[in-house]
Amino acid sequence: MRTKRYQSYFEDELVDASPLKLVQLLYQGALDSIASARRYVRLGDIPSRSRAITKAMAIVTELSRSLNTEQGGEVSHNLAQLYGYVEKLLMQANFEQREKPLEEAERLLETLAEAWNNLIPEERPNVSQTPGQSETYEPVSCAY
């Protein structure tokens, strides 16, 4: 029963999230998956390690695909290269079954996540919004 409540809460959070919040959630998901993969490396649990790394890679790939290269310019290009490097580290960790590449990937993503966290203002209820009115958001690029 607890899982259903968590899933419902998580789905509500996603539906109501701003584009910047969604990026923040992607970073958190990648970091959580890498932390799990590191734990599974230490435990020698190969299938679980592989699943956790695959999930982290899928999230990093999504972050990379969401870059707006037209508006992002050099920042977008640099992020694309960094995401590619993180994906390489994740593949290396999975192939070699070692924790060291995961540590480096985690440090890089933590730095980026911290930068994104500084972009997101503390969420406060929008009191000027009338009931039933939903907010609209402009598309956001990961290259901001």
N, C-alpha and C positions, 0 to 999 in steps of 0.2 A: 504494500500500500504506500509506503514511504516513497518508492521510486515513482509512482504515478503522480504524487504531489509535486515532487521535484521536477518531473518532466513537464507538468502543466505550468509550473512557475517559470521554468526556462523558456517554454514556448511563448508565454505571455511577455517575458522580457524581450525576446527577439522581435515579436510583432510591434512592440512599442518603442523599440530602440531607434535612435538616430543613426545615420550612416557612420558617424565617428564612433559611436558606441559599438556598432557591429564590428568595426575594425578592432576595437579594444577586445571584444569577445573572441575574435579570431586569434589574436595574439595569446590570450589567456588559454584558449583551447590548445594551441600549439605547445605552449609552455607546460601545461598539465600533461600532455601526451609525452613530451620529452622526459619529464620527471618520472612518469610511469615506466618509460622505456629504460631509464637508468636503473630503476629499482629491479626491473625484470632481468637486466644484464647481470646484476649482482646475484640474483636468485637463480640464474641459469635457466629461466623460463623462456625458451626460444620462441614458441608461438605467440605468447603474450608480448614479448619484446618486439617482434616483427609487426604485430597489429598496431602497437602504440607508435612505432616509427612510421608506419604507413599512414596512420591518421595525421601525424605531425606533418609529413610530406604533403598530404592532400591540402592541409590548411595553408602551408607556406606557398604551395602552388596557387591556391585561390587568392592569396594576398598578392602574388606576382601578377596574376591575370587581371586583377582589379586596378592595376596602375594605369593612370591616364598619361600616356607618353606625350600626347600633344600639349597638354597644359603643364605637365610635371617637369618637362625639360631635363636638366642635368640631375635633379634630385630623383626623378622617376627612373632615370637610367642607372643611377647609383644604387637605388633600392633593388632594381631588377637584378643587378650583379650580386648584391648581397644575398638576396633570396636564393639565387642560383648556387651561391657558395654554401648556404645553409642546407639546401637540398643535397648537395654533394657530401657534406658532413653526415647527414642523416643516412644516406646510402652507404657511406663508408662504415658507419657504426653498425648498420644492419649486416653488412657483408662480413666485417671483421669481428663482430660480436664483442665490441669494446665500448667502454663508457667514455673515454677521452673525447672522441668526436662529438658525442652528445653534450658533454660539458661545454665545449666551445659553441655549439649551436645554441644552447640554452643561454649563454652569456650574451651572444649577439642579439637574440630575440628579446631578452630582458631589457637591453639597452633601448631597442626600438619601441618596445611596449611602454617603457617609462616615458619616452618622448611623446607617444600618442596619449598617454594618461595626462600629461601636462596640457594637451590641447583641449581636453574635454572638461568643460566647467562642471562644477558640482551640480547635480540634477536637482532642480527645485520644481515644485508643482507650478504650472502655468495658470495663475489665477485669472488672467485676462481672457482666457479661452472659455468660450461658452460650452456648456455640456453638449456632448454629441458631436462637437466640431473636432476634427482631427488635424494634427499638424502636417504640413507637407515639407518635404526636404528636397533640396537640390542634390543631384548626384555628387558623390565625393570621390576624390582620387586618393589613393594611398601615397601620392607624391606631394602632398601638401607639406 
